[in-house]
């Protein structure tokens, strides 16, 4: 280690005193030597005092510098890598300060890169729709992302618990063993609980110092539900198509094998063919329309629709048929009723379907009433009838595709079983809601809530 300036001055002073003393003793007369010694001792004492003062000052400076280095090192050890020693000079302490500054700068850059990578991984895990969980070699949860917490309703205390305790399923224990043996084939399991789910689980081992397993949970509940709906739709559609096709074929064969010779029978069978052909056409059209609605191909217009214009048009379409059955049609629309924000054609279709069903199933002497009212920024459209009503066990499924309360009577009346399902999809496409209330023997009430366009119309109450 190099000597400091104070130490150098002290050694130089001692050397000068020693040399002067030796020269005086060897070459000067005793009287002169005595006087010279006094001068030398005085000078030496002065030089020595100056050297000591300089050494003290320099030592204090060194102590301050060492203190600054120690303080900076402690702050760096505590995680504050922004601190710098900022020592100047070219001695050993200054070089040590430069080295500490370089170490702090390098660590800060490395930690910044690690934090950026950690934040990126965190954002990726939070943005994933798939559930991710990491377990250690003992099967305890180390990390779980928000998607899995939401999927399986996991609490904040999930970390640290055994996976088999948190997600109770026998196949997971088997997957833990198989994944450790690099058998990482996906397994679909059904998880019961408050939020039943079907999930596809993929497990993979994590190699390295911290051995563990990575599990990815893909929620396939909606996919399996849609697949089931597709299978049911194909089965129901095939069943619905089979009846009119069989009727048309039977009537055609009967005509071919001699019924053409009987004019009365021929007309009757031709009526059967026509009626079933119309039913086939209605069924195909309803299926196509429902398919467009469910695939979002049905584009609705956003326009102001005035119920005072739509309701009389729809009731006019069914008035003649209702009068033949002895069913009364009426409407009650209050003055200053706000216009509806939606699609005029879709709204006509919704109202026509509800009124058509009411006319079909209501007996003679029944009454069908269409009402509307303002309600919290929306418009409530109600179709009430005094018909036979619907049993409670059917109300939850009344809007399902091909669902019928009375299948035989519905087919006899020409129903396809898709009307109310189309109504539900159209109302929801207009950002509304539809509901039904009914009691056997007391009639049914279908309620449609639609957003209001804001500005009321000034048409007076309508009653027909």
DOLUMDO-188544 format. One record per residue (C-alpha): residue number from 1; residue in one letter; x, y, z. Coordinates in Angstrom, 3 decimals. Layout:
# DOLUMDO-188544
{NUM, a, {X, Y, Z}}
...
//
This chain:
# DOLUMDO-188544
{1, x, {0.000, 0.000, 0.000}}
{2, x, {1.313, 3.463, -0.888}}
{3, x, {2.314, 5.894, 1.947}}
{4, x, {0.133, 8.926, 2.554}}
{5, x, {1.438, 12.520, 2.312}}
{6, x, {1.535, 12.940, 6.158}}
{7, x, {3.632, 9.795, 6.621}}
{8, x, {6.029, 10.913, 3.890}}
{9, x, {6.551, 14.337, 5.552}}
{10, x, {7.148, 12.738, 8.927}}
{11, x, {9.766, 10.345, 7.592}}
{12, x, {11.442, 13.144, 5.624}}
{13, x, {11.679, 15.325, 8.753}}
{14, x, {13.250, 12.553, 10.774}}
{15, x, {15.769, 11.895, 8.021}}
{16, x, {16.756, 15.594, 7.763}}
{17, x, {17.206, 15.883, 11.560}}
{18, x, {19.312, 12.755, 11.683}}
{19, x, {21.531, 13.872, 8.804}}
{20, x, {22.045, 17.368, 10.209}}
{21, x, {22.878, 16.020, 13.662}}
{22, x, {25.448, 13.628, 12.298}}
{23, x, {27.087, 16.292, 10.133}}
{24, x, {27.326, 18.757, 13.056}}
{25, x, {28.898, 16.213, 15.388}}
{26, x, {31.525, 15.155, 12.856}}
{27, x, {32.813, 18.335, 11.242}}
{28, x, {32.074, 21.380, 13.490}}
{29, x, {34.000, 22.757, 16.552}}
{30, x, {32.412, 22.056, 19.917}}
{31, x, {31.251, 25.665, 20.589}}
{32, x, {29.801, 26.056, 17.203}}
{33, x, {28.396, 22.569, 17.378}}
{34, x, {26.518, 23.338, 20.555}}
{35, x, {24.911, 26.386, 19.005}}
{36, x, {24.159, 24.467, 15.851}}
{37, x, {22.594, 21.651, 17.822}}
{38, x, {20.195, 24.093, 19.450}}
{39, x, {19.231, 25.451, 16.043}}
{40, x, {18.860, 21.949, 14.671}}
{41, x, {16.732, 20.805, 17.600}}
{42, x, {14.507, 23.876, 17.298}}
{43, x, {14.157, 23.464, 13.579}}
{44, x, {13.538, 19.777, 13.969}}
{45, x, {10.873, 20.371, 16.571}}
{46, x, {9.189, 22.899, 14.289}}
{47, x, {9.299, 20.552, 11.297}}
{48, x, {8.107, 17.685, 13.437}}
{49, x, {5.185, 19.740, 14.759}}
{50, x, {4.198, 20.794, 11.254}}
{51, x, {4.454, 17.185, 10.111}}
{52, x, {2.282, 16.013, 12.983}}
{53, x, {-0.324, 18.700, 12.236}}
{54, x, {-0.371, 17.757, 8.559}}
{55, x, {-0.556, 14.088, 9.428}}
{56, x, {-3.479, 14.755, 11.797}}
{57, x, {-5.321, 16.725, 9.134}}
{58, x, {-4.708, 14.091, 6.512}}
{59, x, {-5.702, 11.334, 8.912}}
{60, x, {-8.959, 13.140, 9.658}}
{61, x, {-9.603, 13.438, 5.919}}
{62, x, {-8.910, 9.750, 5.489}}
{63, x, {-11.240, 8.941, 8.378}}
{64, x, {-14.003, 11.033, 6.785}}
{65, x, {-13.441, 9.299, 3.449}}
{66, x, {-13.525, 5.854, 5.075}}
{67, x, {-16.736, 6.841, 6.890}}
{68, x, {-18.320, 7.928, 3.605}}
{69, x, {-17.299, 4.654, 1.980}}
{70, x, {-18.704, 2.675, 4.926}}
{71, x, {-21.997, 4.620, 4.857}}
{72, x, {-22.329, 4.149, 1.091}}
{73, x, {-21.561, 0.429, 1.401}}
{74, x, {-24.219, 0.015, 4.094}}
{75, x, {-26.856, 1.806, 2.001}}
{76, x, {-25.968, -0.385, -0.960}}
{77, x, {-26.306, -3.471, 1.252}}
{78, x, {-29.764, -2.226, 2.329}}
{79, x, {-30.848, -2.043, -1.314}}
{80, x, {-30.270, 1.644, -2.148}}
{81, x, {-28.200, 1.282, -5.297}}
{82, x, {-28.639, 4.912, -6.292}}
{83, x, {-26.048, 6.092, -3.709}}
{84, x, {-22.552, 7.057, -4.962}}
{85, x, {-19.317, 7.745, -3.024}}
{86, x, {-18.165, 10.584, -5.350}}
{87, x, {-14.589, 10.580, -3.937}}
{88, x, {-11.949, 12.504, -5.893}}
{89, x, {-8.219, 11.902, -6.132}}
{90, x, {-5.941, 9.065, -7.153}}
{91, x, {-5.163, 7.364, -3.858}}
{92, x, {-6.356, 3.929, -2.737}}
{93, x, {-9.520, 5.217, -1.060}}
{94, x, {-10.576, 7.096, -4.172}}
{95, x, {-10.036, 3.983, -6.299}}
{96, x, {-12.068, 1.967, -3.772}}
{97, x, {-14.874, 4.551, -4.098}}
{98, x, {-14.745, 4.294, -7.896}}
{99, x, {-14.981, 0.495, -7.637}}
{100, x, {-17.986, 0.699, -5.293}}
{101, x, {-19.729, 3.115, -7.669}}
{102, x, {-19.199, 0.742, -10.608}}
{103, x, {-20.511, -2.208, -8.588}}
{104, x, {-23.605, -0.219, -7.550}}
{105, x, {-24.263, 0.863, -11.151}}
{106, x, {-23.951, -2.692, -12.443}}
{107, x, {-26.219, -4.092, -9.724}}
{108, x, {-28.812, -1.358, -10.358}}
{109, x, {-28.877, -2.182, -14.080}}
{110, x, {-29.170, -5.930, -13.385}}
{111, x, {-31.922, -5.432, -10.810}}
{112, x, {-33.766, -3.101, -13.180}}
{113, x, {-33.690, -5.771, -15.900}}
{114, x, {-34.865, -8.406, -13.408}}
{115, x, {-37.708, -6.170, -12.209}}
{116, x, {-38.777, -5.462, -15.808}}
{117, x, {-38.770, -9.191, -16.576}}
{118, x, {-40.682, -9.938, -13.360}}
{119, x, {-43.285, -7.245, -14.113}}
{120, x, {-43.670, -8.563, -17.666}}
{121, x, {-44.228, -12.100, -16.401}}
{122, x, {-46.708, -10.802, -13.830}}
{123, x, {-48.686, -8.902, -16.477}}
{124, x, {-48.694, -11.965, -18.727}}
{125, x, {-49.982, -14.184, -15.908}}
{126, x, {-52.644, -11.627, -14.963}}
{127, x, {-53.783, -11.242, -18.593}}
{128, x, {-54.056, -14.990, -19.225}}
{129, x, {-57.528, -16.515, -19.322}}
{130, x, {-56.023, -19.891, -18.501}}
{131, x, {-55.369, -20.723, -14.876}}
{132, x, {-51.713, -21.220, -13.906}}
{133, x, {-50.405, -22.749, -10.683}}
{134, x, {-46.836, -23.686, -9.739}}
{135, x, {-46.154, -26.229, -6.983}}
{136, x, {-42.872, -27.193, -5.331}}
{137, x, {-41.411, -30.686, -5.033}}
{138, x, {-43.712, -31.394, -2.070}}
{139, x, {-46.833, -30.407, -4.011}}
{140, x, {-47.372, -27.095, -2.197}}
{141, x, {-48.593, -24.092, -4.143}}
{142, x, {-45.892, -21.507, -4.853}}
{143, x, {-47.691, -19.294, -7.381}}
{144, x, {-51.267, -18.964, -8.627}}
{145, x, {-52.577, -16.426, -11.145}}
{146, x, {-55.852, -14.420, -10.888}}
{147, x, {-57.567, -16.471, -13.613}}
{148, x, {-57.271, -19.660, -11.560}}
{149, x, {-58.395, -17.869, -8.401}}
{150, x, {-61.540, -16.758, -10.226}}
{151, x, {-62.041, -20.105, -11.940}}
{152, x, {-61.829, -22.184, -8.753}}
{153, x, {-62.851, -19.498, -6.220}}
{154, x, {-59.505, -19.722, -4.410}}
{155, x, {-58.784, -17.448, -1.461}}
{156, x, {-55.667, -15.445, -0.652}}
{157, x, {-54.409, -18.250, 1.621}}
{158, x, {-53.996, -20.747, -1.235}}
{159, x, {-50.231, -20.177, -1.499}}
{160, x, {-48.376, -22.595, 0.766}}
{161, x, {-51.139, -25.204, 0.818}}
{162, x, {-51.038, -28.576, -0.889}}
{163, x, {-52.587, -28.509, -4.349}}
{164, x, {-54.678, -31.578, -3.580}}
{165, x, {-56.094, -29.763, -0.524}}
{166, x, {-57.001, -26.651, -2.509}}
{167, x, {-58.344, -28.391, -5.633}}
{168, x, {-59.953, -31.540, -4.325}}
{169, x, {-59.848, -34.060, -7.147}}
{170, x, {-58.411, -37.569, -7.146}}
{171, x, {-56.985, -37.270, -10.669}}
{172, x, {-54.754, -34.363, -9.651}}
{173, x, {-52.807, -36.606, -7.283}}
{174, x, {-52.264, -39.041, -10.129}}
{175, x, {-51.194, -36.193, -12.410}}
{176, x, {-48.599, -35.054, -9.848}}
{177, x, {-46.898, -38.449, -10.035}}
{178, x, {-47.225, -38.788, -13.801}}
{179, x, {-45.898, -35.274, -14.474}}
{180, x, {-42.760, -36.013, -12.440}}
{181, x, {-42.186, -38.942, -14.800}}
{182, x, {-42.500, -36.604, -17.833}}
{183, x, {-45.930, -38.026, -18.748}}
{184, x, {-47.563, -34.673, -19.416}}
{185, x, {-50.660, -35.618, -21.422}}
{186, x, {-53.647, -33.313, -20.757}}
{187, x, {-56.516, -34.581, -18.638}}
{188, x, {-60.074, -33.220, -18.571}}
{189, x, {-61.654, -33.232, -15.135}}
{190, x, {-64.915, -31.998, -13.658}}
{191, x, {-64.665, -29.848, -10.539}}
{192, x, {-67.764, -29.654, -8.312}}
{193, x, {-68.555, -26.868, -5.872}}
{194, x, {-70.274, -23.493, -5.895}}
{195, x, {-69.053, -22.929, -9.440}}
{196, x, {-68.945, -26.332, -11.185}}
{197, x, {-66.420, -26.387, -13.990}}
{198, x, {-64.967, -28.703, -16.598}}
{199, x, {-61.272, -27.957, -17.001}}
{200, x, {-58.510, -29.330, -19.191}}
{201, x, {-55.357, -29.696, -17.066}}
{202, x, {-51.829, -29.848, -18.500}}
{203, x, {-48.887, -30.544, -16.170}}
{204, x, {-45.181, -30.077, -16.905}}
{205, x, {-42.097, -30.465, -14.682}}
{206, x, {-39.913, -27.453, -13.843}}
{207, x, {-36.237, -28.394, -13.875}}
{208, x, {-33.451, -26.606, -12.013}}
{209, x, {-32.431, -25.982, -8.436}}
{210, x, {-36.039, -25.348, -7.381}}
{211, x, {-37.770, -28.439, -8.739}}
{212, x, {-41.523, -28.273, -9.097}}
{213, x, {-44.487, -28.651, -11.427}}
{214, x, {-46.397, -26.210, -13.606}}
{215, x, {-50.139, -26.801, -14.032}}
{216, x, {-52.223, -25.002, -16.678}}
{217, x, {-56.021, -25.127, -16.241}}
{218, x, {-58.110, -24.367, -19.345}}
{219, x, {-61.805, -23.794, -18.634}}
{220, x, {-63.757, -25.776, -21.245}}
{221, x, {-67.135, -25.516, -19.486}}
{222, x, {-68.648, -23.167, -22.075}}
{223, x, {-67.114, -25.149, -24.949}}
{224, x, {-68.647, -28.390, -23.699}}
{225, x, {-71.976, -26.626, -23.126}}
{226, x, {-71.962, -25.341, -26.707}}
{227, x, {-71.062, -28.790, -28.007}}
{228, x, {-73.976, -30.241, -26.044}}
{229, x, {-76.279, -27.539, -27.415}}
{230, x, {-75.097, -28.307, -30.936}}
{231, x, {-75.777, -32.018, -30.478}}
{232, x, {-79.190, -31.288, -28.982}}
{233, x, {-79.944, -28.842, -31.780}}
{234, x, {-79.066, -31.387, -34.475}}
{235, x, {-81.102, -34.079, -32.714}}
{236, x, {-84.108, -31.806, -32.162}}
{237, x, {-83.957, -30.362, -35.674}}
{238, x, {-83.801, -33.868, -37.154}}
{239, x, {-86.746, -34.899, -35.024}}
{240, x, {-88.782, -31.832, -35.984}}
{241, x, {-87.995, -32.249, -39.686}}
{242, x, {-88.771, -35.958, -39.666}}
{243, x, {-92.492, -35.522, -38.860}}
{244, x, {-93.491, -33.164, -41.721}}
{245, x, {-91.249, -35.008, -44.172}}
{246, x, {-92.884, -38.308, -43.239}}
{247, x, {-96.344, -36.711, -43.594}}
{248, x, {-95.489, -35.323, -47.058}}
{249, x, {-94.083, -38.665, -48.215}}
{250, x, {-97.072, -40.570, -46.873}}
{251, x, {-99.551, -38.222, -48.544}}
{252, x, {-97.602, -38.340, -51.820}}
{253, x, {-97.504, -42.151, -51.844}}
{254, x, {-101.203, -42.314, -51.047}}
{255, x, {-101.991, -40.000, -53.962}}
{256, x, {-99.747, -42.016, -56.257}}
{257, x, {-101.377, -45.300, -55.356}}
{258, x, {-104.938, -44.294, -56.207}}
{259, x, {-106.080, -41.335, -54.096}}
{260, x, {-105.845, -39.093, -57.171}}
{261, x, {-108.931, -40.822, -58.512}}
{262, x, {-110.952, -39.600, -55.500}}
{263, x, {-111.265, -35.776, -55.696}}
{264, x, {-112.262, -35.399, -52.043}}
{265, x, {-109.382, -37.554, -50.787}}
{266, x, {-106.962, -35.897, -53.195}}
{267, x, {-107.821, -32.428, -51.858}}
{268, x, {-107.430, -33.651, -48.291}}
{269, x, {-103.987, -35.116, -48.974}}
{270, x, {-102.946, -32.017, -50.900}}
{271, x, {-103.912, -29.954, -47.852}}
{272, x, {-101.709, -32.223, -45.748}}
{273, x, {-98.779, -31.704, -48.136}}
{274, x, {-99.298, -27.941, -48.214}}
{275, x, {-99.628, -27.661, -44.442}}
{276, x, {-96.487, -29.684, -43.787}}
{277, x, {-94.575, -27.871, -46.516}}
{278, x, {-95.446, -24.576, -44.812}}
{279, x, {-94.318, -26.040, -41.503}}
{280, x, {-91.028, -27.133, -43.078}}
{281, x, {-90.545, -23.662, -44.514}}
{282, x, {-91.253, -22.016, -41.145}}
{283, x, {-88.927, -24.413, -39.380}}
{284, x, {-86.078, -23.825, -41.829}}
{285, x, {-86.555, -20.051, -41.721}}
{286, x, {-86.603, -20.035, -37.911}}
{287, x, {-83.468, -22.193, -37.736}}
{288, x, {-81.647, -19.906, -40.166}}
{289, x, {-82.711, -16.819, -38.231}}
{290, x, {-81.712, -18.363, -34.913}}
{291, x, {-78.364, -19.396, -36.396}}
{292, x, {-77.718, -15.820, -37.520}}
{293, x, {-78.628, -14.485, -34.095}}
{294, x, {-76.349, -16.903, -32.260}}
{295, x, {-73.425, -16.316, -34.643}}
{296, x, {-73.805, -12.501, -34.439}}
{297, x, {-74.491, -12.300, -38.188}}
{298, x, {-77.832, -10.637, -37.512}}
{299, x, {-77.047, -6.916, -37.596}}
{300, x, {-79.514, -4.688, -35.770}}
{301, x, {-80.044, -1.031, -36.497}}
{302, x, {-79.811, 1.508, -33.715}}
{303, x, {-82.861, 3.680, -34.295}}
{304, x, {-85.771, 5.287, -32.491}}
{305, x, {-88.794, 2.991, -32.608}}
{306, x, {-92.162, 4.355, -31.528}}
{307, x, {-94.401, 1.714, -29.984}}
{308, x, {-97.469, 3.748, -30.911}}
{309, x, {-96.766, 2.831, -34.529}}
{310, x, {-95.515, -0.734, -34.122}}
{311, x, {-98.201, -2.109, -31.771}}
{312, x, {-101.264, -1.294, -33.982}}
{313, x, {-99.505, -2.785, -37.030}}
{314, x, {-98.748, -6.056, -35.213}}
{315, x, {-102.247, -6.340, -33.719}}
{316, x, {-103.720, -5.729, -37.159}}
{317, x, {-101.904, -8.810, -38.484}}
{318, x, {-103.670, -11.086, -35.989}}
{319, x, {-107.012, -9.363, -35.581}}
{320, x, {-108.908, -11.459, -38.148}}
{321, x, {-107.593, -14.774, -36.765}}
{322, x, {-108.354, -13.669, -33.211}}
{323, x, {-111.900, -12.671, -34.083}}
{324, x, {-112.501, -16.079, -35.678}}
{325, x, {-111.483, -17.730, -32.406}}
{326, x, {-113.488, -15.275, -30.319}}
{327, x, {-110.342, -13.776, -28.726}}
{328, x, {-110.220, -10.037, -27.986}}
{329, x, {-107.103, -8.016, -28.785}}
{330, x, {-106.435, -4.714, -26.992}}
{331, x, {-103.611, -2.257, -26.395}}
{332, x, {-103.042, 0.361, -23.714}}
{333, x, {-100.256, 2.822, -24.488}}
{334, x, {-99.927, 5.905, -22.277}}
{335, x, {-99.385, 9.402, -23.604}}
{336, x, {-95.822, 10.766, -23.802}}
{337, x, {-94.373, 7.254, -23.958}}
{338, x, {-90.624, 7.390, -24.787}}
{339, x, {-89.449, 5.822, -28.006}}
{340, x, {-87.473, 2.608, -27.812}}
{341, x, {-83.852, 2.405, -28.928}}
{342, x, {-83.618, -0.678, -31.086}}
{343, x, {-84.465, -2.202, -34.440}}
{344, x, {-88.018, -1.728, -35.792}}
{345, x, {-88.033, -5.010, -37.702}}
{346, x, {-86.727, -6.978, -34.721}}
{347, x, {-89.242, -5.353, -32.378}}
{348, x, {-92.096, -6.216, -34.742}}
{349, x, {-90.830, -9.799, -34.862}}
{350, x, {-90.681, -10.025, -31.050}}
{351, x, {-94.162, -8.592, -30.544}}
{352, x, {-95.627, -10.679, -33.408}}
{353, x, {-94.259, -13.874, -31.902}}
{354, x, {-95.671, -13.130, -28.448}}
{355, x, {-99.096, -12.139, -29.798}}
{356, x, {-99.130, -15.121, -32.191}}
{357, x, {-98.481, -17.561, -29.335}}
{358, x, {-101.203, -15.930, -27.243}}
{359, x, {-103.741, -16.181, -30.079}}
{360, x, {-102.762, -19.825, -30.747}}
{361, x, {-103.210, -21.072, -27.223}}
{362, x, {-105.982, -18.827, -25.861}}
{363, x, {-109.496, -20.316, -25.916}}
{364, x, {-112.604, -18.502, -27.113}}
{365, x, {-113.557, -15.615, -24.874}}
{366, x, {-109.983, -14.932, -23.758}}
{367, x, {-108.427, -11.457, -23.838}}
{368, x, {-104.952, -10.428, -24.983}}
{369, x, {-103.665, -7.046, -23.819}}
{370, x, {-100.514, -5.246, -24.949}}
{371, x, {-99.339, -2.567, -22.493}}
{372, x, {-96.325, -0.285, -22.231}}
{373, x, {-94.915, 1.983, -19.526}}
{374, x, {-91.807, 3.983, -18.676}}
{375, x, {-89.479, 2.460, -16.062}}
{376, x, {-86.110, 3.871, -14.894}}
{377, x, {-84.815, 5.009, -18.263}}
{378, x, {-86.289, 1.993, -20.031}}
{379, x, {-89.599, 1.011, -21.581}}
{380, x, {-91.556, -1.980, -20.295}}
{381, x, {-93.590, -3.769, -22.975}}
{382, x, {-96.048, -6.330, -21.601}}
{383, x, {-98.182, -8.929, -23.433}}
{384, x, {-100.800, -10.413, -21.091}}
{385, x, {-103.359, -13.090, -21.908}}
{386, x, {-106.099, -14.881, -19.982}}
{387, x, {-105.330, -18.249, -21.546}}
{388, x, {-104.577, -21.646, -19.961}}
{389, x, {-101.282, -20.510, -18.424}}
{390, x, {-97.987, -22.377, -18.036}}
{391, x, {-97.088, -24.795, -15.264}}
{392, x, {-94.191, -23.691, -12.992}}
{393, x, {-91.910, -26.563, -14.061}}
{394, x, {-91.916, -25.247, -17.640}}
{395, x, {-91.189, -21.576, -16.935}}
{396, x, {-87.419, -22.020, -16.519}}
{397, x, {-87.083, -23.668, -19.949}}
{398, x, {-89.693, -21.822, -21.949}}
{399, x, {-87.060, -19.851, -23.922}}
{400, x, {-84.977, -22.910, -24.864}}
{401, x, {-84.784, -24.045, -28.463}}
{402, x, {-87.412, -26.647, -29.462}}
{403, x, {-88.852, -26.673, -25.959}}
{404, x, {-92.629, -27.060, -25.893}}
{405, x, {-95.045, -27.134, -22.996}}
{406, x, {-97.431, -29.326, -24.986}}
{407, x, {-95.466, -30.810, -27.889}}
{408, x, {-98.414, -32.479, -29.603}}
{409, x, {-100.661, -29.407, -29.506}}
{410, x, {-97.814, -27.119, -30.550}}
{411, x, {-97.101, -29.166, -33.690}}
{412, x, {-100.799, -29.358, -34.428}}
{413, x, {-100.968, -25.547, -34.321}}
{414, x, {-97.917, -25.178, -36.574}}
{415, x, {-95.388, -24.152, -33.943}}
{416, x, {-91.685, -24.807, -34.558}}
{417, x, {-90.522, -24.577, -30.931}}
{418, x, {-88.028, -21.846, -31.853}}
{419, x, {-90.175, -18.715, -31.575}}
{420, x, {-89.492, -17.817, -27.949}}
{421, x, {-85.802, -18.620, -28.315}}
{422, x, {-85.646, -16.150, -31.217}}
{423, x, {-87.510, -13.606, -29.087}}
{424, x, {-84.943, -13.949, -26.300}}
{425, x, {-81.976, -13.542, -28.652}}
{426, x, {-83.493, -10.531, -30.407}}
{427, x, {-84.366, -8.761, -27.170}}
{428, x, {-80.864, -9.346, -25.805}}
{429, x, {-79.374, -8.119, -29.090}}
{430, x, {-81.286, -4.860, -28.489}}
{431, x, {-79.718, -4.713, -24.981}}
{432, x, {-82.978, -5.670, -23.319}}
{433, x, {-84.408, -8.447, -21.152}}
{434, x, {-87.405, -10.743, -21.469}}
{435, x, {-89.208, -12.628, -18.710}}
{436, x, {-92.405, -14.592, -18.192}}
{437, x, {-94.846, -15.009, -15.324}}
{438, x, {-97.695, -17.464, -15.461}}
{439, x, {-100.106, -19.531, -13.419}}
{440, x, {-102.132, -22.485, -14.642}}
{441, x, {-105.681, -21.382, -15.445}}
{442, x, {-104.915, -17.674, -14.973}}
{443, x, {-103.008, -16.812, -18.120}}
{444, x, {-99.456, -15.667, -18.890}}
{445, x, {-97.583, -12.367, -18.874}}
{446, x, {-94.503, -11.830, -21.050}}
{447, x, {-92.468, -8.740, -20.149}}
{448, x, {-89.858, -7.118, -22.411}}
{449, x, {-87.596, -4.385, -21.038}}
{450, x, {-85.921, -2.261, -23.697}}
{451, x, {-83.664, 0.826, -23.461}}
{452, x, {-85.388, 4.141, -23.993}}
{453, x, {-84.148, 6.616, -26.589}}
{454, x, {-84.908, 9.445, -24.151}}
{455, x, {-87.244, 11.737, -26.052}}
{456, x, {-90.938, 10.919, -25.419}}
{457, x, {-93.474, 10.907, -28.197}}
{458, x, {-96.651, 12.965, -27.868}}
{459, x, {-99.197, 10.405, -29.041}}
{460, x, {-102.250, 9.954, -26.842}}
{461, x, {-103.222, 6.655, -25.253}}
{462, x, {-104.117, 3.939, -27.694}}
{463, x, {-106.843, 1.441, -26.981}}
{464, x, {-108.033, -1.119, -29.532}}
//
